[in-house]
Amino acid sequence: MGRNFQSETRIAGFITKRDVILGGLRTGAIFGSLFGSLLSLLTGVGVLFIPFVGPIVAAGPIGAVLRRSC
């Protein structure tokens, strides 16, 4: 439906190994921190429900706060 169509390819830049590595590091750091935070939160909450261990784990921060206030 047309005449004399042409296609041009323009290269805007090149990607290097360094660009790929830094992109992977950034993505890994973000997902790792989010996943690690979620797992640590679930583990911390889970430990509090174990009989005889929960009160001992909770006593540490409470004792530290009470010691500083006195």
CHARMM internal coordinates of N, CA and C (Angstrom, degrees):
IC EDIT
DIST 1 N 1 CA 1.4338
DIST 1 CA 1 C 1.5203
ANGL 1 N 1 CA 1 C 111.20
DIST 1 C 2 N 1.2776
ANGL 1 CA 1 C 2 N 116.65
DIHE 1 N 1 CA 1 C 2 N 11.68
DIST 2 N 2 CA 1.4612
ANGL 1 C 2 N 2 CA 120.20
DIHE 1 CA 1 C 2 N 2 CA 179.08
DIST 2 CA 2 C 1.5107
ANGL 2 N 2 CA 2 C 109.65
DIHE 1 C 2 N 2 CA 2 C -153.58
DIST 2 C 3 N 1.3080
ANGL 2 CA 2 C 3 N 115.12
DIHE 2 N 2 CA 2 C 3 N 174.92
DIST 3 N 3 CA 1.4586
ANGL 2 C 3 N 3 CA 119.76
DIHE 2 CA 2 C 3 N 3 CA -179.09
DIST 3 CA 3 C 1.5234
ANGL 3 N 3 CA 3 C 110.08
DIHE 2 C 3 N 3 CA 3 C -130.14
DIST 3 C 4 N 1.3286
ANGL 3 CA 3 C 4 N 114.77
DIHE 3 N 3 CA 3 C 4 N 147.82
DIST 4 N 4 CA 1.4554
ANGL 3 C 4 N 4 CA 123.27
DIHE 3 CA 3 C 4 N 4 CA 172.89
DIST 4 CA 4 C 1.5341
ANGL 4 N 4 CA 4 C 113.54
DIHE 3 C 4 N 4 CA 4 C 56.87
DIST 4 C 5 N 1.3185
ANGL 4 CA 4 C 5 N 116.62
DIHE 4 N 4 CA 4 C 5 N 43.18
DIST 5 N 5 CA 1.4667
ANGL 4 C 5 N 5 CA 119.64
DIHE 4 CA 4 C 5 N 5 CA 175.93
DIST 5 CA 5 C 1.5189
ANGL 5 N 5 CA 5 C 109.43
DIHE 4 C 5 N 5 CA 5 C -74.62
DIST 5 C 6 N 1.3142
ANGL 5 CA 5 C 6 N 116.34
DIHE 5 N 5 CA 5 C 6 N 141.36
DIST 6 N 6 CA 1.4564
ANGL 5 C 6 N 6 CA 121.44
DIHE 5 CA 5 C 6 N 6 CA 179.11
DIST 6 CA 6 C 1.5324
ANGL 6 N 6 CA 6 C 109.03
DIHE 5 C 6 N 6 CA 6 C -131.60
DIST 6 C 7 N 1.2945
ANGL 6 CA 6 C 7 N 114.75
DIHE 6 N 6 CA 6 C 7 N 151.73
DIST 7 N 7 CA 1.4640
ANGL 6 C 7 N 7 CA 121.33
DIHE 6 CA 6 C 7 N 7 CA 178.50
DIST 7 CA 7 C 1.5217
ANGL 7 N 7 CA 7 C 108.60
DIHE 6 C 7 N 7 CA 7 C -118.53
DIST 7 C 8 N 1.3097
ANGL 7 CA 7 C 8 N 116.80
DIHE 7 N 7 CA 7 C 8 N 133.27
DIST 8 N 8 CA 1.4541
ANGL 7 C 8 N 8 CA 121.52
DIHE 7 CA 7 C 8 N 8 CA 178.71
DIST 8 CA 8 C 1.5211
ANGL 8 N 8 CA 8 C 109.51
DIHE 7 C 8 N 8 CA 8 C -121.04
DIST 8 C 9 N 1.3130
ANGL 8 CA 8 C 9 N 115.03
DIHE 8 N 8 CA 8 C 9 N 141.02
DIST 9 N 9 CA 1.4615
ANGL 8 C 9 N 9 CA 120.76
DIHE 8 CA 8 C 9 N 9 CA 175.99
DIST 9 CA 9 C 1.5216
ANGL 9 N 9 CA 9 C 107.94
DIHE 8 C 9 N 9 CA 9 C -115.46
DIST 9 C 10 N 1.3197
ANGL 9 CA 9 C 10 N 115.63
DIHE 9 N 9 CA 9 C 10 N 122.66
DIST 10 N 10 CA 1.4586
ANGL 9 C 10 N 10 CA 119.99
DIHE 9 CA 9 C 10 N 10 CA 178.68
DIST 10 CA 10 C 1.5187
ANGL 10 N 10 CA 10 C 108.57
DIHE 9 C 10 N 10 CA 10 C -115.05
DIST 10 C 11 N 1.2927
ANGL 10 CA 10 C 11 N 116.14
DIHE 10 N 10 CA 10 C 11 N 126.18
DIST 11 N 11 CA 1.4553
ANGL 10 C 11 N 11 CA 121.04
DIHE 10 CA 10 C 11 N 11 CA 179.17
DIST 11 CA 11 C 1.5234
ANGL 11 N 11 CA 11 C 107.86
DIHE 10 C 11 N 11 CA 11 C -91.82
DIST 11 C 12 N 1.3428
ANGL 11 CA 11 C 12 N 115.12
DIHE 11 N 11 CA 11 C 12 N 120.82
DIST 12 N 12 CA 1.4617
ANGL 11 C 12 N 12 CA 119.89
DIHE 11 CA 11 C 12 N 12 CA -177.68
DIST 12 CA 12 C 1.5253
ANGL 12 N 12 CA 12 C 111.46
DIHE 11 C 12 N 12 CA 12 C -89.63
DIST 12 C 13 N 1.3032
ANGL 12 CA 12 C 13 N 117.87
DIHE 12 N 12 CA 12 C 13 N -21.78
DIST 13 N 13 CA 1.4573
ANGL 12 C 13 N 13 CA 120.41
DIHE 12 CA 12 C 13 N 13 CA -178.54
DIST 13 CA 13 C 1.5099
ANGL 13 N 13 CA 13 C 109.88
DIHE 12 C 13 N 13 CA 13 C 175.59
DIST 13 C 14 N 1.2954
ANGL 13 CA 13 C 14 N 115.34
DIHE 13 N 13 CA 13 C 14 N 176.80
DIST 14 N 14 CA 1.4506
ANGL 13 C 14 N 14 CA 120.98
DIHE 13 CA 13 C 14 N 14 CA -179.06
DIST 14 CA 14 C 1.5151
ANGL 14 N 14 CA 14 C 109.42
DIHE 13 C 14 N 14 CA 14 C -118.76
DIST 14 C 15 N 1.3000
ANGL 14 CA 14 C 15 N 116.93
DIHE 14 N 14 CA 14 C 15 N 148.49
DIST 15 N 15 CA 1.4572
ANGL 14 C 15 N 15 CA 121.50
DIHE 14 CA 14 C 15 N 15 CA 175.94
DIST 15 CA 15 C 1.5261
ANGL 15 N 15 CA 15 C 107.44
DIHE 14 C 15 N 15 CA 15 C -101.94
DIST 15 C 16 N 1.3036
ANGL 15 CA 15 C 16 N 116.24
DIHE 15 N 15 CA 15 C 16 N 135.65
DIST 16 N 16 CA 1.4602
ANGL 15 C 16 N 16 CA 121.24
DIHE 15 CA 15 C 16 N 16 CA -177.68
DIST 16 CA 16 C 1.5223
ANGL 16 N 16 CA 16 C 109.90
DIHE 15 C 16 N 16 CA 16 C -110.45
DIST 16 C 17 N 1.3122
ANGL 16 CA 16 C 17 N 116.26
DIHE 16 N 16 CA 16 C 17 N 170.05
DIST 17 N 17 CA 1.4707
ANGL 16 C 17 N 17 CA 120.68
DIHE 16 CA 16 C 17 N 17 CA 176.46
DIST 17 CA 17 C 1.5180
ANGL 17 N 17 CA 17 C 110.32
DIHE 16 C 17 N 17 CA 17 C -60.78
DIST 17 C 18 N 1.3088
ANGL 17 CA 17 C 18 N 116.16
DIHE 17 N 17 CA 17 C 18 N -37.23
DIST 18 N 18 CA 1.4662
ANGL 17 C 18 N 18 CA 120.73
DIHE 17 CA 17 C 18 N 18 CA -179.92
DIST 18 CA 18 C 1.5329
ANGL 18 N 18 CA 18 C 111.10
DIHE 17 C 18 N 18 CA 18 C -60.75
DIST 18 C 19 N 1.3340
ANGL 18 CA 18 C 19 N 117.12
DIHE 18 N 18 CA 18 C 19 N -42.06
DIST 19 N 19 CA 1.4667
ANGL 18 C 19 N 19 CA 120.87
DIHE 18 CA 18 C 19 N 19 CA 178.65
DIST 19 CA 19 C 1.5239
ANGL 19 N 19 CA 19 C 111.21
DIHE 18 C 19 N 19 CA 19 C -62.08
DIST 19 C 20 N 1.3221
ANGL 19 CA 19 C 20 N 116.20
DIHE 19 N 19 CA 19 C 20 N -41.57
DIST 20 N 20 CA 1.4603
ANGL 19 C 20 N 20 CA 120.67
DIHE 19 CA 19 C 20 N 20 CA -179.74
DIST 20 CA 20 C 1.5293
ANGL 20 N 20 CA 20 C 110.19
DIHE 19 C 20 N 20 CA 20 C -67.17
DIST 20 C 21 N 1.3202
ANGL 20 CA 20 C 21 N 116.84
DIHE 20 N 20 CA 20 C 21 N -43.95
DIST 21 N 21 CA 1.4644
ANGL 20 C 21 N 21 CA 120.96
DIHE 20 CA 20 C 21 N 21 CA -179.17
DIST 21 CA 21 C 1.5211
ANGL 21 N 21 CA 21 C 111.03
DIHE 20 C 21 N 21 CA 21 C -64.12
DIST 21 C 22 N 1.3278
ANGL 21 CA 21 C 22 N 117.45
DIHE 21 N 21 CA 21 C 22 N -45.43
DIST 22 N 22 CA 1.4646
ANGL 21 C 22 N 22 CA 120.33
DIHE 21 CA 21 C 22 N 22 CA -179.71
DIST 22 CA 22 C 1.5302
ANGL 22 N 22 CA 22 C 111.76
DIHE 21 C 22 N 22 CA 22 C -64.87
DIST 22 C 23 N 1.3193
ANGL 22 CA 22 C 23 N 116.74
DIHE 22 N 22 CA 22 C 23 N -36.69
DIST 23 N 23 CA 1.4678
ANGL 22 C 23 N 23 CA 119.86
DIHE 22 CA 22 C 23 N 23 CA 176.51
DIST 23 CA 23 C 1.5206
ANGL 23 N 23 CA 23 C 111.41
DIHE 22 C 23 N 23 CA 23 C -64.66
DIST 23 C 24 N 1.3372
ANGL 23 CA 23 C 24 N 116.71
DIHE 23 N 23 CA 23 C 24 N -40.79
DIST 24 N 24 CA 1.4587
ANGL 23 C 24 N 24 CA 120.57
DIHE 23 CA 23 C 24 N 24 CA 177.78
DIST 24 CA 24 C 1.5168
ANGL 24 N 24 CA 24 C 112.30
DIHE 23 C 24 N 24 CA 24 C -67.69
DIST 24 C 25 N 1.3331
ANGL 24 CA 24 C 25 N 116.52
DIHE 24 N 24 CA 24 C 25 N -38.95
DIST 25 N 25 CA 1.4637
ANGL 24 C 25 N 25 CA 119.67
DIHE 24 CA 24 C 25 N 25 CA 177.69
DIST 25 CA 25 C 1.5231
ANGL 25 N 25 CA 25 C 111.29
DIHE 24 C 25 N 25 CA 25 C -63.52
DIST 25 C 26 N 1.3109
ANGL 25 CA 25 C 26 N 115.99
DIHE 25 N 25 CA 25 C 26 N -42.06
DIST 26 N 26 CA 1.4689
ANGL 25 C 26 N 26 CA 120.10
DIHE 25 CA 25 C 26 N 26 CA -179.34
DIST 26 CA 26 C 1.5262
ANGL 26 N 26 CA 26 C 110.71
DIHE 25 C 26 N 26 CA 26 C -63.76
DIST 26 C 27 N 1.3223
ANGL 26 CA 26 C 27 N 116.05
DIHE 26 N 26 CA 26 C 27 N -46.42
DIST 27 N 27 CA 1.4641
ANGL 26 C 27 N 27 CA 120.59
DIHE 26 CA 26 C 27 N 27 CA 179.50
DIST 27 CA 27 C 1.5222
ANGL 27 N 27 CA 27 C 111.02
DIHE 26 C 27 N 27 CA 27 C -63.51
DIST 27 C 28 N 1.3249
ANGL 27 CA 27 C 28 N 116.59
DIHE 27 N 27 CA 27 C 28 N -43.74
DIST 28 N 28 CA 1.4608
ANGL 27 C 28 N 28 CA 120.58
DIHE 27 CA 27 C 28 N 28 CA 178.93
DIST 28 CA 28 C 1.5093
ANGL 28 N 28 CA 28 C 112.83
DIHE 27 C 28 N 28 CA 28 C -63.26
DIST 28 C 29 N 1.3181
ANGL 28 CA 28 C 29 N 116.74
DIHE 28 N 28 CA 28 C 29 N -38.76
DIST 29 N 29 CA 1.4624
ANGL 28 C 29 N 29 CA 120.22
DIHE 28 CA 28 C 29 N 29 CA 179.65
DIST 29 CA 29 C 1.5259
ANGL 29 N 29 CA 29 C 111.15
DIHE 28 C 29 N 29 CA 29 C -66.43
DIST 29 C 30 N 1.3017
ANGL 29 CA 29 C 30 N 116.60
DIHE 29 N 29 CA 29 C 30 N -41.08
DIST 30 N 30 CA 1.4696
ANGL 29 C 30 N 30 CA 120.01
DIHE 29 CA 29 C 30 N 30 CA -179.43
DIST 30 CA 30 C 1.5254
ANGL 30 N 30 CA 30 C 110.83
DIHE 29 C 30 N 30 CA 30 C -66.54
DIST 30 C 31 N 1.3368
ANGL 30 CA 30 C 31 N 116.61
DIHE 30 N 30 CA 30 C 31 N -51.04
DIST 31 N 31 CA 1.4640
ANGL 30 C 31 N 31 CA 119.18
DIHE 30 CA 30 C 31 N 31 CA -178.73
DIST 31 CA 31 C 1.5197
ANGL 31 N 31 CA 31 C 111.52
DIHE 30 C 31 N 31 CA 31 C -67.62
DIST 31 C 32 N 1.3178
ANGL 31 CA 31 C 32 N 117.43
DIHE 31 N 31 CA 31 C 32 N -35.99
DIST 32 N 32 CA 1.4645
ANGL 31 C 32 N 32 CA 120.63
DIHE 31 CA 31 C 32 N 32 CA 178.57
DIST 32 CA 32 C 1.5132
ANGL 32 N 32 CA 32 C 112.15
DIHE 31 C 32 N 32 CA 32 C -65.01
DIST 32 C 33 N 1.3174
ANGL 32 CA 32 C 33 N 117.15
DIHE 32 N 32 CA 32 C 33 N -42.08
DIST 33 N 33 CA 1.4651
ANGL 32 C 33 N 33 CA 119.18
DIHE 32 CA 32 C 33 N 33 CA 179.97
DIST 33 CA 33 C 1.5293
ANGL 33 N 33 CA 33 C 111.33
DIHE 32 C 33 N 33 CA 33 C -68.72
DIST 33 C 34 N 1.3199
ANGL 33 CA 33 C 34 N 117.20
DIHE 33 N 33 CA 33 C 34 N -39.56
DIST 34 N 34 CA 1.4685
ANGL 33 C 34 N 34 CA 119.43
DIHE 33 CA 33 C 34 N 34 CA 178.85
DIST 34 CA 34 C 1.5288
ANGL 34 N 34 CA 34 C 111.20
DIHE 33 C 34 N 34 CA 34 C -67.49
DIST 34 C 35 N 1.3291
ANGL 34 CA 34 C 35 N 116.83
DIHE 34 N 34 CA 34 C 35 N -45.18
DIST 35 N 35 CA 1.4541
ANGL 34 C 35 N 35 CA 121.13
DIHE 34 CA 34 C 35 N 35 CA -179.39
DIST 35 CA 35 C 1.5283
ANGL 35 N 35 CA 35 C 110.65
DIHE 34 C 35 N 35 CA 35 C -66.27
DIST 35 C 36 N 1.3287
ANGL 35 CA 35 C 36 N 117.39
DIHE 35 N 35 CA 35 C 36 N -42.15
DIST 36 N 36 CA 1.4600
ANGL 35 C 36 N 36 CA 121.02
DIHE 35 CA 35 C 36 N 36 CA 178.29
DIST 36 CA 36 C 1.5120
ANGL 36 N 36 CA 36 C 112.31
DIHE 35 C 36 N 36 CA 36 C -64.61
DIST 36 C 37 N 1.3242
ANGL 36 CA 36 C 37 N 117.25
DIHE 36 N 36 CA 36 C 37 N -39.77
DIST 37 N 37 CA 1.4649
ANGL 36 C 37 N 37 CA 120.71
DIHE 36 CA 36 C 37 N 37 CA 178.20
DIST 37 CA 37 C 1.5232
ANGL 37 N 37 CA 37 C 111.06
DIHE 36 C 37 N 37 CA 37 C -63.83
DIST 37 C 38 N 1.3240
ANGL 37 CA 37 C 38 N 116.19
DIHE 37 N 37 CA 37 C 38 N -43.04
DIST 38 N 38 CA 1.4587
ANGL 37 C 38 N 38 CA 119.88
DIHE 37 CA 37 C 38 N 38 CA 179.57
DIST 38 CA 38 C 1.5222
ANGL 38 N 38 CA 38 C 111.12
DIHE 37 C 38 N 38 CA 38 C -64.16
DIST 38 C 39 N 1.3324
ANGL 38 CA 38 C 39 N 117.49
DIHE 38 N 38 CA 38 C 39 N -44.64
DIST 39 N 39 CA 1.4600
ANGL 38 C 39 N 39 CA 120.39
DIHE 38 CA 38 C 39 N 39 CA 179.81
DIST 39 CA 39 C 1.5273
ANGL 39 N 39 CA 39 C 111.73
DIHE 38 C 39 N 39 CA 39 C -65.43
DIST 39 C 40 N 1.3200
ANGL 39 CA 39 C 40 N 117.67
DIHE 39 N 39 CA 39 C 40 N -40.15
DIST 40 N 40 CA 1.4619
ANGL 39 C 40 N 40 CA 119.29
DIHE 39 CA 39 C 40 N 40 CA 179.73
DIST 40 CA 40 C 1.5281
ANGL 40 N 40 CA 40 C 110.98
DIHE 39 C 40 N 40 CA 40 C -67.43
DIST 40 C 41 N 1.3178
ANGL 40 CA 40 C 41 N 116.96
DIHE 40 N 40 CA 40 C 41 N -36.53
DIST 41 N 41 CA 1.4595
ANGL 40 C 41 N 41 CA 119.78
DIHE 40 CA 40 C 41 N 41 CA 177.18
DIST 41 CA 41 C 1.5237
ANGL 41 N 41 CA 41 C 110.88
DIHE 40 C 41 N 41 CA 41 C -64.49
DIST 41 C 42 N 1.3349
ANGL 41 CA 41 C 42 N 116.85
DIHE 41 N 41 CA 41 C 42 N -44.91
DIST 42 N 42 CA 1.4624
ANGL 41 C 42 N 42 CA 120.30
DIHE 41 CA 41 C 42 N 42 CA 179.49
DIST 42 CA 42 C 1.5319
ANGL 42 N 42 CA 42 C 111.17
DIHE 41 C 42 N 42 CA 42 C -66.10
DIST 42 C 43 N 1.3261
ANGL 42 CA 42 C 43 N 117.00
DIHE 42 N 42 CA 42 C 43 N -38.19
DIST 43 N 43 CA 1.4561
ANGL 42 C 43 N 43 CA 120.42
DIHE 42 CA 42 C 43 N 43 CA 178.65
DIST 43 CA 43 C 1.5234
ANGL 43 N 43 CA 43 C 110.83
DIHE 42 C 43 N 43 CA 43 C -66.34
DIST 43 C 44 N 1.3225
ANGL 43 CA 43 C 44 N 116.14
DIHE 43 N 43 CA 43 C 44 N -43.55
DIST 44 N 44 CA 1.4677
ANGL 43 C 44 N 44 CA 120.13
DIHE 43 CA 43 C 44 N 44 CA 179.39
DIST 44 CA 44 C 1.5145
ANGL 44 N 44 CA 44 C 112.32
DIHE 43 C 44 N 44 CA 44 C -61.56
DIST 44 C 45 N 1.3118
ANGL 44 CA 44 C 45 N 116.76
DIHE 44 N 44 CA 44 C 45 N -42.94
DIST 45 N 45 CA 1.4622
ANGL 44 C 45 N 45 CA 120.35
DIHE 44 CA 44 C 45 N 45 CA 178.95
DIST 45 CA 45 C 1.5256
ANGL 45 N 45 CA 45 C 110.05
DIHE 44 C 45 N 45 CA 45 C -68.94
DIST 45 C 46 N 1.3388
ANGL 45 CA 45 C 46 N 116.45
DIHE 45 N 45 CA 45 C 46 N -38.23
DIST 46 N 46 CA 1.4643
ANGL 45 C 46 N 46 CA 120.31
DIHE 45 CA 45 C 46 N 46 CA -179.80
DIST 46 CA 46 C 1.5148
ANGL 46 N 46 CA 46 C 112.65
DIHE 45 C 46 N 46 CA 46 C -65.29
DIST 46 C 47 N 1.3178
ANGL 46 CA 46 C 47 N 117.80
DIHE 46 N 46 CA 46 C 47 N -36.67
DIST 47 N 47 CA 1.4697
ANGL 46 C 47 N 47 CA 121.29
DIHE 46 CA 46 C 47 N 47 CA -179.31
DIST 47 CA 47 C 1.5260
ANGL 47 N 47 CA 47 C 110.79
DIHE 46 C 47 N 47 CA 47 C -64.80
DIST 47 C 48 N 1.3092
ANGL 47 CA 47 C 48 N 117.29
DIHE 47 N 47 CA 47 C 48 N -33.19
DIST 48 N 48 CA 1.4678
ANGL 47 C 48 N 48 CA 119.97
DIHE 47 CA 47 C 48 N 48 CA -178.32
DIST 48 CA 48 C 1.5313
ANGL 48 N 48 CA 48 C 111.86
DIHE 47 C 48 N 48 CA 48 C -66.31
DIST 48 C 49 N 1.3150
ANGL 48 CA 48 C 49 N 118.70
DIHE 48 N 48 CA 48 C 49 N -20.95
DIST 49 N 49 CA 1.4608
ANGL 48 C 49 N 49 CA 120.99
DIHE 48 CA 48 C 49 N 49 CA -178.55
DIST 49 CA 49 C 1.5231
ANGL 49 N 49 CA 49 C 113.59
DIHE 48 C 49 N 49 CA 49 C -93.98
DIST 49 C 50 N 1.3247
ANGL 49 CA 49 C 50 N 117.93
DIHE 49 N 49 CA 49 C 50 N 0.47
DIST 50 N 50 CA 1.4620
ANGL 49 C 50 N 50 CA 120.81
DIHE 49 CA 49 C 50 N 50 CA 176.60
DIST 50 CA 50 C 1.5293
ANGL 50 N 50 CA 50 C 107.92
DIHE 49 C 50 N 50 CA 50 C -82.67
DIST 50 C 51 N 1.3271
ANGL 50 CA 50 C 51 N 118.19
DIHE 50 N 50 CA 50 C 51 N 126.28
DIST 51 N 51 CA 1.4595
ANGL 50 C 51 N 51 CA 120.05
DIHE 50 CA 50 C 51 N 51 CA -177.64
DIST 51 CA 51 C 1.5315
ANGL 51 N 51 CA 51 C 111.95
DIHE 50 C 51 N 51 CA 51 C -59.64
DIST 51 C 52 N 1.3068
ANGL 51 CA 51 C 52 N 116.46
DIHE 51 N 51 CA 51 C 52 N 139.28
DIST 52 N 52 CA 1.4591
ANGL 51 C 52 N 52 CA 126.97
DIHE 51 CA 51 C 52 N 52 CA 178.61
DIST 52 CA 52 C 1.5269
ANGL 52 N 52 CA 52 C 113.54
DIHE 51 C 52 N 52 CA 52 C 71.24
DIST 52 C 53 N 1.3218
ANGL 52 CA 52 C 53 N 119.33
DIHE 52 N 52 CA 52 C 53 N -18.73
DIST 53 N 53 CA 1.4641
ANGL 52 C 53 N 53 CA 120.99
DIHE 52 CA 52 C 53 N 53 CA 178.92
DIST 53 CA 53 C 1.5277
ANGL 53 N 53 CA 53 C 110.05
DIHE 52 C 53 N 53 CA 53 C -94.65
DIST 53 C 54 N 1.3064
ANGL 53 CA 53 C 54 N 116.83
DIHE 53 N 53 CA 53 C 54 N -38.41
DIST 54 N 54 CA 1.4664
ANGL 53 C 54 N 54 CA 121.74
DIHE 53 CA 53 C 54 N 54 CA -178.51
DIST 54 CA 54 C 1.5193
ANGL 54 N 54 CA 54 C 113.40
DIHE 53 C 54 N 54 CA 54 C -56.40
DIST 54 C 55 N 1.3342
ANGL 54 CA 54 C 55 N 118.48
DIHE 54 N 54 CA 54 C 55 N -50.46
DIST 55 N 55 CA 1.4607
ANGL 54 C 55 N 55 CA 118.56
DIHE 54 CA 54 C 55 N 55 CA 179.52
DIST 55 CA 55 C 1.5350
ANGL 55 N 55 CA 55 C 113.48
DIHE 54 C 55 N 55 CA 55 C -63.53
DIST 55 C 56 N 1.3229
ANGL 55 CA 55 C 56 N 116.81
DIHE 55 N 55 CA 55 C 56 N -33.61
DIST 56 N 56 CA 1.4680
ANGL 55 C 56 N 56 CA 119.09
DIHE 55 CA 55 C 56 N 56 CA 179.40
DIST 56 CA 56 C 1.5205
ANGL 56 N 56 CA 56 C 110.03
DIHE 55 C 56 N 56 CA 56 C -69.80
DIST 56 C 57 N 1.3302
ANGL 56 CA 56 C 57 N 117.07
DIHE 56 N 56 CA 56 C 57 N -40.94
DIST 57 N 57 CA 1.4635
ANGL 56 C 57 N 57 CA 120.79
DIHE 56 CA 56 C 57 N 57 CA 178.11
DIST 57 CA 57 C 1.5184
ANGL 57 N 57 CA 57 C 110.34
DIHE 56 C 57 N 57 CA 57 C -65.48
DIST 57 C 58 N 1.3134
ANGL 57 CA 57 C 58 N 117.98
DIHE 57 N 57 CA 57 C 58 N -41.01
DIST 58 N 58 CA 1.4624
ANGL 57 C 58 N 58 CA 121.88
DIHE 57 CA 57 C 58 N 58 CA -179.68
DIST 58 CA 58 C 1.5209
ANGL 58 N 58 CA 58 C 111.46
DIHE 57 C 58 N 58 CA 58 C -71.89
DIST 58 C 59 N 1.3287
ANGL 58 CA 58 C 59 N 118.44
DIHE 58 N 58 CA 58 C 59 N -25.58
DIST 59 N 59 CA 1.4630
ANGL 58 C 59 N 59 CA 121.11
DIHE 58 CA 58 C 59 N 59 CA -177.45
DIST 59 CA 59 C 1.5240
ANGL 59 N 59 CA 59 C 111.78
DIHE 58 C 59 N 59 CA 59 C -70.12
DIST 59 C 60 N 1.3313
ANGL 59 CA 59 C 60 N 118.44
DIHE 59 N 59 CA 59 C 60 N -26.62
DIST 60 N 60 CA 1.4632
ANGL 59 C 60 N 60 CA 121.07
DIHE 59 CA 59 C 60 N 60 CA -178.86
DIST 60 CA 60 C 1.5184
ANGL 60 N 60 CA 60 C 112.80
DIHE 59 C 60 N 60 CA 60 C -60.88
DIST 60 C 61 N 1.3186
ANGL 60 CA 60 C 61 N 119.78
DIHE 60 N 60 CA 60 C 61 N -59.06
DIST 61 N 61 CA 1.4683
ANGL 60 C 61 N 61 CA 120.22
DIHE 60 CA 60 C 61 N 61 CA 179.48
DIST 61 CA 61 C 1.5274
ANGL 61 N 61 CA 61 C 112.86
DIHE 60 C 61 N 61 CA 61 C -64.49
DIST 61 C 62 N 1.3319
ANGL 61 CA 61 C 62 N 116.69
DIHE 61 N 61 CA 61 C 62 N -35.71
DIST 62 N 62 CA 1.4650
ANGL 61 C 62 N 62 CA 119.06
DIHE 61 CA 61 C 62 N 62 CA 179.12
DIST 62 CA 62 C 1.5280
ANGL 62 N 62 CA 62 C 110.22
DIHE 61 C 62 N 62 CA 62 C -65.57
DIST 62 C 63 N 1.3223
ANGL 62 CA 62 C 63 N 116.76
DIHE 62 N 62 CA 62 C 63 N -42.10
DIST 63 N 63 CA 1.4605
ANGL 62 C 63 N 63 CA 120.83
DIHE 62 CA 62 C 63 N 63 CA 178.20
DIST 63 CA 63 C 1.5208
ANGL 63 N 63 CA 63 C 111.76
DIHE 62 C 63 N 63 CA 63 C -64.90
DIST 63 C 64 N 1.3160
ANGL 63 CA 63 C 64 N 117.89
DIHE 63 N 63 CA 63 C 64 N -37.71
DIST 64 N 64 CA 1.4652
ANGL 63 C 64 N 64 CA 120.74
DIHE 63 CA 63 C 64 N 64 CA 178.41
DIST 64 CA 64 C 1.5185
ANGL 64 N 64 CA 64 C 111.30
DIHE 63 C 64 N 64 CA 64 C -64.92
DIST 64 C 65 N 1.3173
ANGL 64 CA 64 C 65 N 116.71
DIHE 64 N 64 CA 64 C 65 N -40.23
DIST 65 N 65 CA 1.4664
ANGL 64 C 65 N 65 CA 120.00
DIHE 64 CA 64 C 65 N 65 CA 179.13
DIST 65 CA 65 C 1.5385
ANGL 65 N 65 CA 65 C 109.96
DIHE 64 C 65 N 65 CA 65 C -67.25
DIST 65 C 66 N 1.3206
ANGL 65 CA 65 C 66 N 116.73
DIHE 65 N 65 CA 65 C 66 N -43.06
DIST 66 N 66 CA 1.4570
ANGL 65 C 66 N 66 CA 119.28
DIHE 65 CA 65 C 66 N 66 CA -179.44
DIST 66 CA 66 C 1.5271
ANGL 66 N 66 CA 66 C 111.26
DIHE 65 C 66 N 66 CA 66 C -66.10
DIST 66 C 67 N 1.3102
ANGL 66 CA 66 C 67 N 117.93
DIHE 66 N 66 CA 66 C 67 N -36.19
DIST 67 N 67 CA 1.4503
ANGL 66 C 67 N 67 CA 121.01
DIHE 66 CA 66 C 67 N 67 CA -179.41
DIST 67 CA 67 C 1.5272
ANGL 67 N 67 CA 67 C 110.91
DIHE 66 C 67 N 67 CA 67 C -67.38
DIST 67 C 68 N 1.3111
ANGL 67 CA 67 C 68 N 118.27
DIHE 67 N 67 CA 67 C 68 N -37.89
DIST 68 N 68 CA 1.4610
ANGL 67 C 68 N 68 CA 121.71
DIHE 67 CA 67 C 68 N 68 CA 179.64
DIST 68 CA 68 C 1.5225
ANGL 68 N 68 CA 68 C 111.29
DIHE 67 C 68 N 68 CA 68 C -70.86
DIST 68 C 69 N 1.3188
ANGL 68 CA 68 C 69 N 117.30
DIHE 68 N 68 CA 68 C 69 N -33.17
DIST 69 N 69 CA 1.4675
ANGL 68 C 69 N 69 CA 119.25
DIHE 68 CA 68 C 69 N 69 CA -176.07
DIST 69 CA 69 C 1.5224
ANGL 69 N 69 CA 69 C 112.47
DIHE 68 C 69 N 69 CA 69 C -77.44
DIST 69 C 70 N 1.3153
ANGL 69 CA 69 C 70 N 118.59
DIHE 69 N 69 CA 69 C 70 N -19.17
DIST 70 N 70 CA 1.4696
ANGL 69 C 70 N 70 CA 120.51
DIHE 69 CA 69 C 70 N 70 CA -178.95
DIST 70 CA 70 C 1.4995
ANGL 70 N 70 CA 70 C 112.40
DIHE 69 C 70 N 70 CA 70 C -86.76
END
COOR INIT
IC SEED 1 N 1 CA 1 C
IC BUILD
